[in-house]
Amino acid sequence: MKRTLMALVLTLGLPLSVVACLWDRDTPADEAKGMPEVIAVLTGRFERNPPLFYEMRLARVQAQLQNHPEDLAAYDDAGVACDRLGRGDEAIVWMNTKRGQLERLDETRPDVKEQRYRYHANLGTFLVHRWVRQGGDRTRIDEVKAARDEIAKALAINPNAHFGREKYQLLALTWIVDPPKVEGSQYLPNLLGWSFGDIYGQETDPKDADDAVRGLAGLVVLGNAWESVDVFHALNIALQRDAVGYERGREGGRNTLAYLAWLRCCELVDAGKNSMLPDSPKGEDLKSLLYRPDFTKPDSLLDPAFVELRAEANAWHTARTAFMTKQLKAGRHPDTDSTFWNGYTEQPAPGLPTKSVPDTFKTWMKSREQLAWTIVIAVPVLGLGLIAGLSAIRSAKVRRRQAEARPREVPSEKLS
C-alpha cells in the first residue's frame, strides 16, 4: 500500500519533499549553539550607533590631533567616523594624513607594523564604501581595484586580524572587479566561488565553511554589508556546509541558519536591493536565482520565527538608539563617560525556536499523507460512481434507441 501511495503521489505531481526529508538536527536552537554573532547578523540584532555618536567622536579626535598629531589611533577613529557618516572623501583624507605620520617612523617597530595594517585595511574599506555609496559605477572600477590592493597589503601584514574578515573582503572585492556571468546560471554566483556541488558537500571542508561563516558575519558587523544581497547569499551557502562542532561527520550543515540567511536575502530584494553583479536581474527574477534550502520544509516554523526575530531586533535597535541619542544630546559620550550606560536596561536576545524542525516536518508530512490517502480512497469511489452513472446513461440511451426502432402497431379500422 505504501508503494501505491508513493506512485499516486508522483502521478499527481505532489512535491517529492512530501515523502523525503534531509533534516536531522534536533532543533533550530541546538543548531545555533556557539554562533551568537551569526544569529545577531541574520536578525539585525547587533550594535549600530546613531550619526550623533560619530559626529561627537570626530569632533573629539580632531581636537586631540591638533595637539597630538602623533596619536596614530586617532586618525583611525576620525576616518571611521567620517565613513560611518557617509563622508568618504574625508575618511580617505584622514588615512592619507596618517600615512604621512607613518612614513616618519621606524617600520620595524611592532606598534608601527600594527598601525600600517590598520592604515591599509581602513583605506581599502573607505575606498570601496565610497564607490558603492556613489552608485557602484563600473566605469570607475579602478577605485575597487585600489581598494582590493589595499586590503591585500593589510592581509600580508596581519592575515588573522578581525577573525579573518579581510580574507573574505578581499574575495568580495576580487569578485566585483572580475565578476562571474549570471546569464545561464542556475543560481546566483556566490562571492566564495563555490560551485553547486559544494552546496551538497562534495568539495568544501566544513572547517573552511565555518571560517567563511564567521568571516562573512564580520563583514556585516564590522563592515557595511548589512544590506548586501551578495554577502547574505554567500552566508546561506556557507552555512549549509558548516558542520563544524557536530557529531555528524562531513555531511549536512546549519540548515536552519542557512534558511534564515535566504529569508534575509529575500527581505533585501523586496526592499529594492540588488546584487553587485552587473548582469544580475532584479526583483522576483533575482529571488528565483537565490539558492533556497529546500529541505527546510515546512515554512510554518521558520518563516514566522524570522519575522518575529526581525521585529524584536528592530525594536531593540530603536530603544538602544533612543537611549544613546538622549545621552549624546546631553553632552555625554561612551568614549569619555564611564557612566554613559547607567540606566540602560539591556533586554536579552530571544532564542531560536526550540521546537524540532523534523517533528514539525513530520506533522506537515502527515497532513499531506492524509491528503494522499483521501485521494487514494476518493478516486476509486468517485471513479466507480462515475462509471455507474455513465453505464446508466448508456443503458437509457440503448433502451430509447431500441424503442424507437421497434415497428409501431397500426390500429384496425372499425366496421361501419
C-alpha positions, 0 to 999 in steps of 0.5 A: 500500500505504501508503494501505491501511495508513493506512485499516486503521489508522483502521478499527481505531481505532489512535491517529492519533499512530501515523502523525503526529508534531509533534516536531522538536527534536533532543533533550530536552537541546538543548531545555533549553539556557539554562533551568537554573532551569526544569529545577531547578523541574520536578525539585525540584532547587533550594535549600530550607533546613531550619526550623533555618536560619530559626529561627537567622536570626530569632533573629539579626535580632531581636537586631540590631533591638533595637539597630538598629531602623533596619536596614530589611533586617532586618525583611525577613529576620525576616518571611521567616523567620517565613513560611518557618516557617509563622508568618504572623501574625508575618511580617505583624507584622514588615512592619507594624513596618517600615512604621512605620520607613518612614513616618519617612523621606524617600520620595524617597530611592532606598534608601527607594523600594527598601525600600517595594517590598520592604515591599509585595511581602513583605506581599502574599506573607505575606498570601496564604501565610497564607490558603492555609496556613489552608485557602484559605477563600473566605469570607475572600477579602478577605485575597487581595484585600489581598494582590493590592493589595499586590503591585500597589503593589510592581509600580508601584514596581519592575515588573522586580524578581525577573525579573518574578515579581510580574507573574505573582503578581499574575495568580495572585492576580487569578485566585483572587479572580475565578476562571474556571468549570471546569464545561464546560471542556475543560481546566483554566483556566490562571492566564495566561488563555490560551485553547486556541488559544494552546496551538497558537500562534495568539495568544501571542508566544513572547517573552511565553511565555518571560517567563511561563516564567521568571516562573512558575519564580520563583514556585516558587523564590522563592515557595511554589508548589512544590506548586501544581497551578495554577502547574505547569499554567500552566508546561506551557502556557507552555512549549509556546509558548516558542520563544524562542532557536530557529531555528524561527520562531513555531511549536512550543515546549519540548515536552519541558519542557512534558511534564515540567511535566504529569508534575509536575502529575500527581505533585501530584494523586496526592499529594492536591493540588488546584487553587485553583479552587473548582469544580475536581474532584479526583483522576483527574477533575482529571488528565483536565482537565490539558492533556497534550502529546500529541505527546510520544509515546512515554512510554518516554523521558520518563516514566522520565527524570522519575522518575529526575530526581525521585529524584536531586533528592530525594536531593540535597535530603536530603544538602544538608539533612543537611549544613546541619542538622549545621552549624546544630546546631553553632552555625554559620550561612551568614549569619555563617560564611564557612566554613559550606560547607567540606566540602560536596561539591556533586554536579552536576545530571544532564542531560536525556536526550540521546537524540532524542525523534523517533528514539525516536518513530520506533522506537515508530512502527515497532513499531506499523507492524509491528503494522499490517502483521501485521494487514494480512497476518493478516486476509486469511489468517485471513479466507480460512481462515475462509471455507474452513472455513465453505464446508466446513461448508456443503458437509457440511451440503448433502451430509447434507441431500441424503442424507437426502432421497434415497428409501431402497431397500426390500429384496425379500422372499425366496421361501419 
